[in-house]
Amino acid sequence: MTHLLEIVKNMEPVDERLYTGNRNAGGVKQYLSEAGWLQEEWGEIAAEGERLLEVPTPELTYALFQVYAKTGSRREYEQAYFERRRRLNTFALLSLRSPEKYLDPLLDILWAICDEYSWCVPAHLPDRLADNEIDLFAAETGFALAEISVLLRPQLPPLMSDRIRSEVKRRVLTPFLAHGPYAWETATHNWSAVCAGSVGAAALLLEEDARRLADILARTEQSMEHYLSGFGEDGACLEGIGYWRYGFGYFVYYSDLLLTRSKGRLDWFRREKVAQIAAFQQKCFLCGDQVANFSDSHPRNHVHLGLSHKLAERFPGVTPPPARLRAPYTEDHCSRWAPALRNLLWTRGGTDADDWESGSTYLPDAKWLVARHRSGGGVFGFAAKGGCNDEPHNHNDLGHFMLVAEETVFLCDLGAGEYRKGYFGDERYVYDCNGSQGHSVPIVNGSCQAPGAERRADVLEAAAGPRRDRLKLDISGAYPDQGLEALDRDLEWEKGELPSLKLVDEFRFTLPPESIAERFVTQIKPQFQDDGSIILIGAGRRSLRIDFDQDLYRVEMTEHSFTNHFGVDEGWYGIDFHVLRPAMNQRLEFAFRFE
């Protein structure tokens, strides 16, 4: 603690140099005005500014606040809450360029946010509000207001600057010191990085008392240790690529401010594990914007160019992404300030790759195999996972896999569902997107996979090579009380002009099985061919043929639907292969061939 206090007392002052360094002596405004490669981004922000000038600020009424308690739906309150953050971000960014037009609307939304009953959302609050609650969005709001007050200091009236400082301290910094530790301080997932990172960043920007700042940093630094402990040495984010961007993004935003203010004495970027985590994003993209979207991740993803370019500058193993994968300004439905600002400050012109390179990666801690293959026949992707059924944002999906070609997902992961009250509770695996019924895995004796840390895949073989990838797992542990001695799933990916996947499942029972079914999940309606095979016809030039021993199965197509993360209903199909005469030792083989 004495060492940390010494560092704090010798920190760099809080001003625009924290953001521009030596790149531009004229400060943030001049730097942003001279960055010609940001024209498209500024166009999106300006268009959103014009829209927002024409609509009123949404009210956060008592009726909206009570919807979650009454119905379990988060959507109604959070839509209004995040629209207010969109106003904050947009008017603040545009005030860096055109204060004469946008400063008054900015002042109004700043005042409105300072007036909010709570900066937390109802889904994260107890039944009775405690003034000391700090959730993801309260912490992010504190960070945002602190940073806006620094960057726009000359334009903000003293009353507004004083109120921002007062509210951030009252709602975030003082409760953090007086009422912790909070449960998220020791979390090994995104909450520790986002909450502690935002609290630490707000303190680095607003806290003038050296002792208080040192006390805050002592705890936020410990939270970052806990966050990193949730990763294996392979750097994989078990929560999925979207939560990598979220949690690791806030880890980087905090660490960058800390590094700059501490004059390099507090440097998280030196760690080898951080370098491995930084390279995770480029391993997840399969084809275009399609990703290996295990856990609560969306099937299509874009990248934050600012974060991506910052990581490429810091770490030699990180490749700048294709510019066409840039996330538009309005894509973030939560309207987070920190990445929005850094997509402007950290994006560099002329550094983007044409496309991701081909390559296969086996991540031994996560037990994921992810492959991106380019040939004269196009771009193809394959991903499969082992892991356990007790991961952050867990799905029961041991042995699940995906197949993609030319930006069509043929065998899919449904991704994240709508976050409602039961989604993170006892109802979690009723949702098709979370339970194994919505994944390409076997159904044994009518039973789906069970959740729990003891439900693990044992890796029997894993190899990523130039011509062939292979992942062989024993997933019998996911099916307790079904008389299974072993269930070996063998996935072999052949990388030809038109690649193919061979799947072999070998079941060994201690008791005669009642039923065995293989389920493959797709959002493309299967077509049954005259020769007995099944075809999935893609949106482009590619199709996927499924070949199998037709004497072994009764084949059934089942139609389903689920509600995605944004509250939109989507359909999906289960292709179920029911074994006609299940045996104590059963070998089932399928071939998936792109045509």
Secondary structure, DSSP 8 states (H G I E B T S, - for coil): -HHHHHHHHT---SSTHHHHTTS-TTHHHHHHHH-GGGHHHHHHHHHHHHHHHTS------HHHHHHHHHH-B-HHHHHHHHHHHHHHHHHHHHHTT-HHHHHHHHHHHHHHHHH-S-SS-GGGS-SS--TT---HHHHHHHHHHHHHHHHTTTTS-HHHHHHHHHHHIIIIIHHHHHH---GGGG-SSHHIIIIIHHHHHHHHHH---HHHHHHHHHHHHHHHHHHHHTS-TT---TT-HHHIIIIIHHHHHHHHHHHHHTTTSS-GGG-HHHHHHHTHHHHHEEETTEE--TTT--SB--B-HHHHHHHHHH-TT----BGGGB--TT--TT--HHHHHHHHHS--TT--BSS---EEEEETTTTEEEEEEEETTEEEEEEEE--EE-STT----TT-EEEEETTEEEE-----B--BTTTTTTTGGGSTTTSGGGSSSEEETTB----EEEEE-EEEEEEE-SSEEEEEEE-GGGSTTS-EEEEEEEEEEE-SSS-EEEEEEEEEESS--S-EEEEEEESS--EE-TTS-EEEE-SSS-EEEEEE-TTSEEEEEEEEEEEBTTS-EEEEEEEEEEESS--SEEEEEEEEEE-
